[in-house]
Amino acid sequence: MEKFEFVVNEEQDRIRLDKFLVSEFLKEKPEVTRSKIQKMVAQNQILDSDNNAIKDSSAKVYSGDKIIAIIEDVQPMNLKAKKIDFEVVFEDDDLMVINKPAGLTVHPGAGNQDDTLVNGLLFSNGENNLSTINGEFRPGIVHRLDKDTSGLMVVAKNDSAHQFLSKELLERKIKRNYLALVFGVLNPQKGKIDRNITRSRFNRLKMSVSDRSANKKSGTKVRNAVTNYEVQEVFGKIEGGTGFASLVECKLETGRTHQIRVHMESQKHSLIGDQTYSSCRKNPPPTLAENKRKFIMNFARQALHSYKIEFLHPKSLEVMSFEKEMPQDMLDLLEVLRDFSAK
């Protein structure tokens, strides 16, 4: 069970209870939506300062009121072991390195309880052979990849390994390298993007770059985010002599939600295929064959792959380094872009 206590400030005086809680949960637990809050009210999980259940989600709150919200734990029976296809690159008694395919969600959440990497880990390892630090819905999960991002992840098989790897991750000692295919060419072609990331004020499913000082008043959490990048290859020439697209290697110093995608978008170079961050999408010139133009523009997921990971083994302290080539869909996209460049 999780318990949250919120105090209404003067600017929030006389607004609706559900609206107030949405704004507060946006800072603490943004996956709690307005509909979820309304269900919590119906289930007597929203209380006043005297621990009395508040029955009406449209009730007004007043400056100085304390509102208590209780989120009950999901029952263990809801999480099922299921055979899920993913490649095990390395495994010993303490950890696994896996190659996650694009389209696979890492852990269960709203709308998907059965078809995730965690369900597959439970099937292959059993619940007693995964760390428990991240709770029942995230056994073994040290860090995540977005659903449509492919590539390497490390999974902890016991709490000791998890604690060590989490500390290494927090101290930025785990090296994670990605390959991305983006529209256009970054200038300069090698550099560092050091821009804070926060949740979008307009769409809770999106993140955005942010000036820290601009969010002090709203109280929105702003996190430091640093991406080192280097352009590896440029494809095609369009009007003005710039490249149509490029292959970029990204090295993370931090690991924020959607970090590479948001940082590339902030530099006006959206990832090819990104359905969420696509404001800088470019149309291929008509000189490219129609089937290849369609292949580029209809690429079904963000062209992003975690191709390399390096860390110290939690017991032996040996340097562990793994690389995995891009999956076939990105290799096909690369071939089309290279063919475009050859013309």
Secondary structure by P-SEA (a helix, b strand, c coil): cbbbbbbbccccccccaaaaaaaaaaaccccccaaaaaaaaaacccccccccccccccccccccbbbbbbbcccccccbbbbbbbbbbccccccbbbbbcccccccccccccccccaaaaaaaacccccccccccccccccccccccccbbbbbbbccaaaaaaaaaaaaaccbbbbbbbbbcccccccccccbbbbbcccccccbbbbbccccccccccbbbbbbbbbbbccccccccccccccbbbbbbbcccccaaaaaaaaaaccccccccccccccccccccccaaaaaaaaacccccccccbbbbcccccccbbbbbbcccaaaaaaaaaaaaaaac
